[in-house]
Amino acid sequence: MIGEDEARRTAVAGRLRPQIKHYAWGSHTALAELTGRPAPTREPEAELWMGAHEAAPSGIGDVTLDVLVATDPVGTLGPQVAAHFGGRFPFLLKVLAPQTALSIQVHPDAAQALEAPSGTYVDGWPKPESLVAISRFEIFAGLRTYDDICRVARLLGLRALSGLAEVAAGATDPVAATLAAILLAGPDLRRTLVEEARAACGVQFVGPDAGAFDAIRRVSEQFPGDVGIAVLPLMVHRVLDPGDYIFVPPDVLHAYVHGTCVELLANSDNIVRAGLTPKQLNVEELLRIVVSGREMIPERPTPGRVHSFPVDVPHFQLHVIEPGIDPVMLPGADRPRIALALRGSVTVACAGKGIALAPGESAFLGASAGDASAAGDGTLYLATSGIANH
């Protein structure tokens, strides 16, 4: 263990050593290019993690951030955040680089996580997520309205889906009932649903739905025969331009398809999948927690040097900083902060020292660091706790 005085000095501010996660869906070039390393890499690089998650905590000084927080929760997190989260680091900052689609998934809110049968989830936390696109970033997020599902089924000639939707018309929530019918279908009907979606989306379309149908075609080639191919026609497809921001609440079905983004999420592993994965599906739990009828509209930063995206969760808030030559003050002086520089260099000044960040480098600013500023020609993505806004 490190000594208390040393821990508090380190907790003020320090450069982070992020961890790279090597998953098959990752890129051989995107993260390497963002961090100034040779590309292509030998292994696919899917995620760059910055935080105190026990599965891959970032290094800081001679320790890891989770050890630092455990040693001095008040100095690292601040008294309010430490009390609210029981001394646990509240968020995880990532850079994602999917080249093939991630699983269709949904996360519980706090009440759902606590109400679930024992062993369903690894912790009692919700898992909201947010992201800012670095490149063109393609996602499915949220469920279409019932009328739109019926329209898509007619447009694509999906007879099996049309039949399920017709039966679901009298349900209290016909969208959820249609989703349930797909996920609970027997093997023969499931194969028909998947094959109809695959074949229909293999035809070239024009018009507002063309992007969604082409995405389903590409994903069907990545996951042949997977039930998720039959789920995607029910979901809203979006393409985020660089700089676009979107917040994904815990109970919203979503799948990230392709591109590079900065993601900020609650520090939780709670997840339930609905397809595009060889892993087991917990259909009963998914249908219990998923919510239809949520519309997620991407936001863009307003002009200026500091843009703070609004969020209604205490775990995190994302700020995009365009510092310039003259130093600009950073939000969140009384909370833990992680700063990530991209597309140029940024120097973060706090606690009487400067931390020079090259593109792809990051720093931790503990609550005890106090006021901090940034200057440089890069863009700074600043993650803080959102507790001050909650």
C-alpha positions as CSV (number, residue, x, y, z in Angstrom):
1,M,0.0,0.0,0.0
2,I,1.1,3.5,-0.7
3,G,1.4,6.0,2.2
4,E,-1.4,8.4,3.0
5,D,0.6,11.5,2.2
6,E,1.9,10.1,-1.1
7,A,-1.6,9.0,-2.1
8,R,-3.0,12.5,-1.5
9,R,-0.2,14.1,-3.5
10,T,-0.8,11.7,-6.4
11,A,-4.6,12.2,-6.1
12,V,-4.3,15.8,-6.9
13,A,-3.5,15.2,-10.6
14,G,-1.6,12.9,-12.8
15,R,-1.2,11.4,-16.2
16,L,-3.2,8.2,-16.8
17,R,-2.1,5.0,-18.5
18,P,-5.2,3.8,-20.2
19,Q,-5.9,0.1,-21.0
20,I,-6.7,-1.2,-24.5
21,K,-9.3,-3.9,-24.8
22,H,-8.8,-6.4,-27.6
23,Y,-12.1,-7.6,-28.9
24,A,-12.7,-9.2,-32.3
25,W,-15.1,-6.4,-33.3
26,G,-12.3,-3.7,-32.9
27,S,-10.2,-1.8,-35.4
28,H,-6.6,-2.5,-36.4
29,T,-6.1,1.3,-37.2
30,A,-8.5,3.7,-35.4
31,L,-7.1,3.7,-31.8
32,A,-3.5,3.4,-33.0
33,E,-3.9,6.5,-35.2
34,L,-5.7,8.5,-32.5
35,T,-2.9,7.7,-30.0
36,G,0.0,8.2,-32.4
37,R,1.1,4.5,-32.6
38,P,2.0,2.5,-35.7
39,A,-0.9,1.0,-37.6
40,P,-2.2,-1.5,-38.4
41,T,-1.9,-3.3,-35.1
42,R,-1.4,-7.0,-34.8
43,E,-4.5,-7.5,-32.7
44,P,-7.9,-5.7,-33.2
45,E,-8.2,-2.8,-30.7
46,A,-11.8,-2.2,-29.7
47,E,-11.8,0.1,-26.6
48,L,-9.5,2.4,-24.8
49,W,-10.5,2.5,-21.1
50,M,-9.8,5.4,-18.7
51,G,-11.1,5.0,-15.2
52,A,-11.1,2.8,-12.1
53,H,-13.0,-0.2,-13.3
54,E,-11.7,-3.2,-11.6
55,A,-11.5,-5.2,-14.8
56,A,-9.0,-2.7,-16.4
57,P,-8.1,0.2,-14.1
58,S,-5.9,2.9,-15.5
59,G,-2.5,3.4,-14.1
60,I,-1.5,6.6,-12.4
61,G,2.0,7.1,-10.8
62,D,3.1,3.8,-9.3
63,V,-0.5,2.5,-8.7
64,T,-3.8,2.1,-10.4
65,L,-6.7,4.5,-10.1
66,D,-9.0,2.0,-8.3
67,V,-6.3,1.6,-5.6
68,L,-5.8,5.3,-5.4
69,V,-9.6,5.9,-4.9
70,A,-9.8,3.1,-2.2
71,T,-6.8,4.7,-0.4
72,D,-8.3,8.2,-0.3
73,P,-11.9,8.4,-1.5
74,V,-12.5,11.9,-0.3
75,G,-9.4,13.3,-1.8
76,T,-10.0,11.7,-5.2
77,L,-13.8,11.9,-5.4
78,G,-14.6,14.8,-3.1
79,P,-16.9,14.4,-0.1
80,Q,-20.2,14.7,-2.0
81,V,-19.4,12.2,-4.7
82,A,-17.7,9.8,-2.2
83,A,-20.7,9.8,0.0
84,H,-23.2,9.4,-2.8
85,F,-21.5,6.5,-4.5
86,G,-20.1,4.8,-1.4
87,G,-16.5,5.5,-2.3
88,R,-16.8,4.0,-5.8
89,F,-15.6,5.8,-8.9
90,P,-18.8,6.8,-10.7
91,F,-18.0,6.7,-14.4
92,L,-15.8,5.1,-17.1
93,L,-14.5,7.0,-20.1
94,K,-13.8,5.1,-23.3
95,V,-12.9,5.5,-26.9
96,L,-14.8,2.9,-29.0
97,A,-13.7,1.7,-32.4
98,P,-16.2,-0.9,-33.7
99,Q,-15.5,-2.3,-37.2
100,T,-18.3,-4.8,-36.8
101,A,-21.5,-4.5,-34.8
102,L,-21.6,-4.8,-31.1
103,S,-24.5,-6.9,-29.6
104,I,-28.0,-5.5,-29.3
105,Q,-28.3,-4.7,-25.6
106,V,-30.1,-2.9,-22.9
107,H,-29.1,-2.0,-19.3
108,P,-31.3,-1.8,-16.2
109,D,-32.0,1.3,-14.2
110,A,-31.2,1.3,-10.5
111,A,-34.6,0.0,-9.4
112,Q,-34.6,-2.7,-12.1
113,A,-31.1,-3.9,-11.1
114,L,-32.2,-4.2,-7.4
115,E,-35.5,-5.9,-8.2
116,A,-33.9,-8.6,-10.5
117,P,-33.5,-12.2,-9.3
118,S,-30.2,-12.8,-7.5
119,G,-27.3,-13.3,-9.9
120,T,-28.9,-11.5,-12.8
121,Y,-26.6,-8.5,-12.5
122,V,-23.1,-8.0,-11.0
123,D,-24.0,-4.8,-9.1
124,G,-27.0,-2.6,-8.2
125,W,-26.1,0.3,-10.5
126,P,-27.9,1.6,-13.5
127,K,-25.8,1.9,-16.7
128,P,-26.7,5.0,-18.7
129,E,-24.4,5.7,-21.6
130,S,-23.5,8.8,-23.7
131,L,-21.2,9.2,-26.7
132,V,-19.7,11.9,-29.0
133,A,-18.8,10.8,-32.5
134,I,-15.2,11.2,-33.5
135,S,-15.8,9.8,-37.0
136,R,-19.1,9.1,-38.8
137,F,-20.7,6.8,-36.2
138,E,-23.5,4.4,-37.0
139,I,-25.9,3.1,-34.4
140,F,-29.3,1.6,-33.8
141,A,-30.9,3.2,-30.7
142,G,-34.4,2.9,-29.5
143,L,-37.5,1.2,-30.9
144,R,-39.6,2.5,-33.7
145,T,-43.3,3.3,-33.1
146,Y,-45.8,0.5,-33.8
147,D,-47.0,2.3,-37.0
148,D,-43.5,2.6,-38.2
149,I,-42.7,-1.0,-37.6
150,C,-45.8,-2.0,-39.6
151,R,-44.7,0.4,-42.4
152,V,-41.2,-1.1,-42.5
153,A,-42.5,-4.6,-42.6
154,R,-44.8,-3.7,-45.5
155,L,-42.0,-1.8,-47.4
156,L,-39.6,-4.8,-47.0
157,G,-42.3,-7.4,-47.6
158,L,-41.6,-9.1,-44.2
159,R,-44.6,-11.3,-44.1
160,A,-43.7,-13.1,-40.9
161,L,-43.0,-9.8,-39.1
162,S,-46.2,-8.3,-40.4
163,G,-48.1,-11.3,-39.0
164,L,-46.5,-10.9,-35.5
165,A,-47.2,-7.2,-35.5
166,E,-50.8,-7.7,-36.5
167,V,-51.3,-10.2,-33.6
168,A,-49.6,-7.6,-31.2
169,A,-51.9,-4.8,-32.3
170,G,-54.3,-5.3,-29.3
171,A,-51.5,-5.4,-26.7
172,T,-51.1,-2.7,-24.1
173,D,-47.6,-2.0,-25.7
174,P,-47.7,-3.5,-29.2
175,V,-44.1,-2.6,-29.8
176,A,-42.9,-4.6,-26.8
177,A,-45.3,-7.4,-27.8
178,T,-43.9,-7.6,-31.3
179,L,-40.3,-7.7,-29.9
180,A,-41.3,-10.4,-27.5
181,A,-42.9,-12.5,-30.3
182,I,-39.6,-12.3,-32.2
183,L,-37.4,-13.2,-29.3
184,L,-39.7,-16.0,-28.1
185,A,-40.3,-17.5,-31.5
186,G,-39.7,-21.1,-32.1
187,P,-36.8,-22.2,-34.3
188,D,-38.7,-22.4,-37.6
189,L,-40.4,-19.0,-37.2
190,R,-37.1,-17.5,-36.0
191,R,-35.3,-18.7,-39.1
192,T,-38.1,-17.3,-41.3
193,L,-38.0,-13.9,-39.6
194,V,-34.2,-13.7,-39.9
195,E,-34.1,-14.9,-43.5
196,E,-36.8,-12.5,-44.6
197,A,-35.0,-9.5,-43.1
198,R,-31.7,-10.6,-44.6
199,A,-33.0,-11.2,-48.1
200,A,-35.1,-8.0,-48.2
201,C,-32.3,-5.8,-47.0
202,G,-30.0,-7.3,-49.6
203,V,-31.8,-5.3,-52.3
204,Q,-30.6,-1.8,-52.9
205,F,-33.0,0.9,-51.7
206,V,-33.3,4.6,-52.1
207,G,-35.0,7.1,-49.8
208,P,-34.9,7.8,-46.1
209,D,-34.8,4.1,-45.0
210,A,-31.9,3.2,-47.3
211,G,-29.2,3.6,-44.6
212,A,-31.0,1.5,-42.1
213,F,-31.7,-1.3,-44.6
214,D,-28.1,-1.3,-45.8
215,A,-26.9,-1.5,-42.2
216,I,-29.1,-4.5,-41.6
217,R,-27.6,-6.1,-44.7
218,R,-24.1,-5.5,-43.5
219,V,-24.8,-6.8,-40.0
220,S,-26.5,-9.9,-41.4
221,E,-23.3,-10.8,-43.2
222,Q,-21.4,-10.4,-39.9
223,F,-23.9,-12.5,-37.9
224,P,-25.5,-15.0,-40.2
225,G,-28.7,-16.6,-38.8
226,D,-28.6,-14.5,-35.6
227,V,-32.0,-13.5,-34.2
228,G,-30.8,-9.9,-33.9
229,I,-31.2,-9.6,-37.7
230,A,-34.9,-9.9,-37.1
231,V,-34.8,-7.4,-34.2
232,L,-33.0,-4.6,-36.1
233,P,-36.0,-3.7,-38.4
234,L,-37.8,-2.7,-35.1
235,M,-35.0,-0.3,-34.2
236,V,-34.3,3.4,-35.0
237,H,-31.1,3.7,-37.2
238,R,-29.0,6.9,-36.9
239,V,-25.7,8.1,-38.4
240,L,-23.9,10.6,-36.1
241,D,-21.6,13.1,-37.7
242,P,-18.3,13.9,-36.0
243,G,-19.2,16.1,-33.0
244,D,-22.7,14.7,-32.6
245,Y,-23.7,13.7,-29.0
246,I,-26.3,11.2,-27.9
247,F,-27.5,10.1,-24.5
248,V,-28.7,6.5,-24.2
249,P,-30.9,5.9,-21.0
250,P,-30.5,2.5,-19.2
251,D,-33.8,1.0,-20.5
252,V,-33.3,1.7,-24.2
253,L,-32.4,-1.1,-26.7
254,H,-29.3,-0.2,-28.7
255,A,-26.4,-1.5,-30.9
256,Y,-23.3,0.3,-32.1
257,V,-22.5,-0.6,-35.7
258,H,-19.4,1.1,-37.0
259,G,-17.1,4.1,-36.5
260,T,-15.1,5.8,-33.7
261,C,-16.5,7.6,-30.7
262,V,-15.8,8.9,-27.2
263,E,-18.1,7.1,-24.8
264,L,-18.9,8.1,-21.2
265,L,-21.0,5.7,-19.0
266,A,-21.7,4.7,-15.5
267,N,-19.1,2.4,-13.9
268,S,-21.2,-0.8,-14.1
269,D,-21.2,-4.1,-16.0
270,N,-24.9,-4.7,-16.0
271,I,-26.1,-5.8,-19.4
272,V,-28.8,-7.9,-21.1
273,R,-28.5,-8.8,-24.8
274,A,-31.1,-9.2,-27.5
275,G,-28.9,-10.6,-30.3
276,L,-25.8,-10.2,-32.5
277,T,-23.8,-12.3,-30.1
278,P,-22.9,-15.9,-29.4
279,K,-23.6,-15.3,-25.7
280,Q,-26.7,-16.5,-24.0
281,L,-29.8,-14.2,-24.1
282,N,-31.9,-13.5,-21.0
283,V,-35.1,-12.8,-22.9
284,E,-37.3,-12.7,-19.9
285,E,-35.2,-10.1,-18.2
286,L,-34.8,-8.1,-21.4
287,L,-38.5,-7.9,-21.9
288,R,-39.0,-6.8,-18.3
289,I,-36.6,-3.8,-18.4
290,V,-36.8,-2.6,-22.0
291,V,-38.9,0.5,-22.7
292,S,-40.4,1.6,-26.0
293,G,-41.4,5.1,-27.0
294,R,-38.2,7.0,-26.1
295,E,-36.9,9.3,-28.9
296,M,-33.2,10.2,-28.7
297,I,-32.2,13.2,-30.8
298,P,-28.5,13.8,-31.3
299,E,-27.1,17.1,-30.1
300,R,-24.2,19.2,-31.4
301,P,-22.0,21.4,-29.3
302,T,-22.9,25.1,-29.3
303,P,-20.2,27.5,-30.5
304,G,-17.7,28.4,-27.8
305,R,-14.7,27.1,-26.0
306,V,-16.5,25.0,-23.4
307,H,-19.7,22.9,-24.1
308,S,-21.3,20.9,-21.3
309,F,-23.8,18.4,-22.5
310,P,-26.9,18.3,-20.2
311,V,-27.5,15.0,-18.5
312,D,-30.0,13.9,-15.7
313,V,-27.8,11.3,-14.0
314,P,-25.4,11.8,-11.1
315,H,-22.8,9.4,-12.4
316,F,-21.3,11.5,-15.3
317,Q,-21.4,14.5,-17.5
318,L,-19.4,15.1,-20.7
319,H,-17.8,18.4,-21.6
320,V,-16.1,19.2,-24.9
321,I,-13.4,21.8,-24.6
322,E,-11.7,23.7,-27.5
323,P,-9.0,25.6,-25.5
324,G,-7.0,27.6,-27.9
325,I,-3.9,29.6,-26.9
326,D,-5.3,31.4,-23.9
327,P,-6.1,29.1,-20.9
328,V,-9.8,28.2,-20.3
329,M,-11.1,27.1,-16.9
330,L,-12.4,23.5,-16.7
331,P,-15.7,22.6,-15.1
332,G,-16.0,20.3,-12.1
333,A,-13.4,21.6,-9.6
334,D,-15.0,19.8,-6.6
335,R,-15.4,16.4,-8.4
336,P,-13.2,13.7,-10.0
337,R,-12.3,14.5,-13.6
338,I,-10.7,12.6,-16.5
339,A,-9.4,14.7,-19.4
340,L,-8.6,13.1,-22.8
341,A,-6.8,15.1,-25.6
342,L,-7.6,14.3,-29.2
343,R,-6.7,16.0,-32.6
344,G,-3.9,18.0,-31.1
345,S,-2.0,18.7,-27.9
346,V,-3.5,20.2,-24.7
347,T,-1.8,21.2,-21.5
348,V,-3.9,20.9,-18.4
349,A,-2.7,23.1,-15.5
350,C,-3.8,22.5,-11.9
351,A,-2.3,22.1,-8.4
352,G,0.7,24.1,-9.4
353,K,1.8,22.0,-12.3
354,G,1.1,21.4,-16.0
355,I,0.3,18.1,-17.6
356,A,1.1,18.1,-21.3
357,L,-1.2,15.7,-23.2
358,A,-0.4,14.6,-26.7
359,P,-3.2,13.3,-28.9
360,G,-4.7,10.2,-27.2
361,E,-3.2,10.9,-23.8
362,S,-5.3,11.5,-20.7
363,A,-5.0,12.7,-17.1
364,F,-6.9,12.3,-13.9
365,L,-7.7,15.4,-11.8
366,G,-8.8,14.4,-8.3
367,A,-11.4,16.5,-6.4
368,S,-8.6,17.9,-4.3
369,A,-6.9,19.3,-7.3
370,G,-9.2,22.3,-7.3
371,D,-9.3,24.7,-10.1
372,A,-7.8,23.6,-13.4
373,S,-7.4,25.2,-16.9
374,A,-6.4,24.0,-20.3
375,A,-4.7,25.5,-23.3
376,G,-3.6,24.1,-26.7
377,D,-4.6,23.3,-30.2
378,G,-6.3,20.0,-29.5
379,T,-9.8,19.1,-28.3
380,L,-10.2,18.1,-24.7
381,Y,-13.0,15.6,-23.7
382,L,-13.6,16.1,-20.0
383,A,-15.5,13.6,-18.0
384,T,-16.9,14.6,-14.6
385,S,-19.5,13.3,-12.2
386,G,-22.9,14.8,-12.9
387,I,-23.9,14.9,-9.3
388,A,-23.8,18.7,-9.2
389,N,-26.7,18.7,-11.7
390,H,-28.8,16.0,-10.2
